[in-house]
C-alpha cells in the first residue's frame, strides 16, 4: 500500500498525533486489564514546550475530574502555568479538584504521601522530579493505605 499526500497538506508530527482520535486506544486498555487490582502508582513524563505539555495533560486530568468516585482529584504543587483559568478552559470539573501547596518546611513528597494516606482523594497528582526508588515506594504504600491512585508527572 502506498501513501501519497500533497506536500501542502502535511501536518507536523506533533499536530498529526493530536489530530488522531485516542478513544479507541483507551477503550482497548480498559477492556484488557493487566491484573486484578490496578497499580497504585503511575508516572508520566512530558517533554517539550509548556503549552504542548499542558495540552497533552488536559484530557487525562479532565477524565480524572469526571471520575465516578465521590472523592477528590487532588493536585499537589502543580506548575504555575496550571491555573484556575487553565482548569476551566481545559474543561475540568473544578468542583471535584483540590489544589494543595506544601506549607512551611513540608515537602511536596510529604504532602503527597499524606494526601494519599488519608484516602479522601481517588487520585493524587504530584509533580516530583526526580523521584527516587524510596520515594516511589513511599507513595505506593501511602496509596494502598488510602485506597487511592498516585500519578506523578515529570516535566522535562
N, C-alpha and C positions, 0 to 999 in steps of 0.2 A: 504494500500500500504506500503510495506516495502522497505527500502532503505539500501542496503548493499554496503559498499565501502571498498576496500582493505586498511589496515592501512597505507601502504606506499604511497598511492596516496592522502591522506588527505591534504588539504590546511589549513593553519592557517586562522582564521576567517577574518582578515583584507584582506589577499590576495584573499580569496574566494569572498569577497564583490567586490573587484576591478576587478576580473575576469568576473563578470556578466555584460552584456551589460545594459546600463542605458537609452538608447534611447527610449524604449517603455514607461518608466515612464515619461520622459519628454514630449513625444507625448501626452499622456493622460492628462497631466496637461495643455497643450496648448489647447486641444480640449474641455475642460470643464472649461471655465473661471469662476471665483468666482463673478465677478461683471462687471459693465460697464467699469470702469476705474481701472487700476492697482494701487495697494497700492504704494505710492511713496517711502516707506521706507521698507527695508528688513534687517535682521540681520542673520549672520551665525556664529555659534560658533564651533570652531575646537579645539580639544584637542589631544595631543599626540606628537610624535616626529616631529620636524620641517619639515623634509623631507616628512613624510607622510602627514602632513597638506598641504604642497605645492602641493603634487601630487593630493590631493582632490580638491584643489582650481584651478589647471591648466585648467580643462575643462570648468569651469564656466567663468574664465577670457578669455579664448580662444573664447568662444561663444560670450561674450560681445564685444571683439575686432573685431569681424566679423559682428557686428550689421549693418543693412542696413541704419540706421540713420547716416547722414553725420557728426554728432557731435563727439566729443572726448569720449573715455573711459578714465576717469581721476582717477589716483591712488594717494591718499593723504597720505604722510608719510608711505609708505609700509615698512615692516620689512626689515632689511639689507640683509636677505637671498634672497629677491626678487630682483635680479639684472637684468641688461640688458641681460646678458648671459642666465639667467634662463628664461626670457621672450622669447628669441629666441628659446631656446631648448624646451620650452613648446608649441611652435607653434603659439604664439600670433602674431597678426598683429601689429608690433611695430610702424607702420606709423600712426596708429589710437589711440595710447596711449600717454597720457600726464602724466608724473610723477612730482608731486609737493611736496615741503617740506616747512613747515612754516618758516618764517624769523623773526628775532628779537624776540619780545615778543608775536608775533602772535601764537595762539594755533592751534592745529590740528583741533579742533572743529570750530574755526573762519574761517580757510582756507576752510574747507569742506562746511560750510554754504555759503561762498562767491562763491565757485565754483558751487554749486547747484543753487544759486540765479541768477547767470549770464546767465545760460541756454546754455552755449557753450559746455556742455557735456551731452550726453544722459544718462550716468551713472557715478556717483562719488562714488568710493570705498574708504572707510576710515577704519582705524584700531584704534578705540577709545574704550578703556576698562579701567574702567567701563563707560557705557553710561547711564546717569540718564534719568528720565522721561522728565525733562525740556529740556535737550539737544536733546533728541529724537524728541520732538515736534518742536524744532527749525529746525532740519534737515527736517522734514516733511513739515513745512511751506516754507522753502527755496526751497525744491524740487518742490513744487507746483508752486511757483513763476517762477522758471526756466524751468518748464515742463520737469523735469529730474527725474531720479531714484537715490535713495541713498541706497547703500549697505554698511553696517558696518560689519566688520569681527572681531570677538573676538577670539584671540588665547589664549589657556589656558595652 
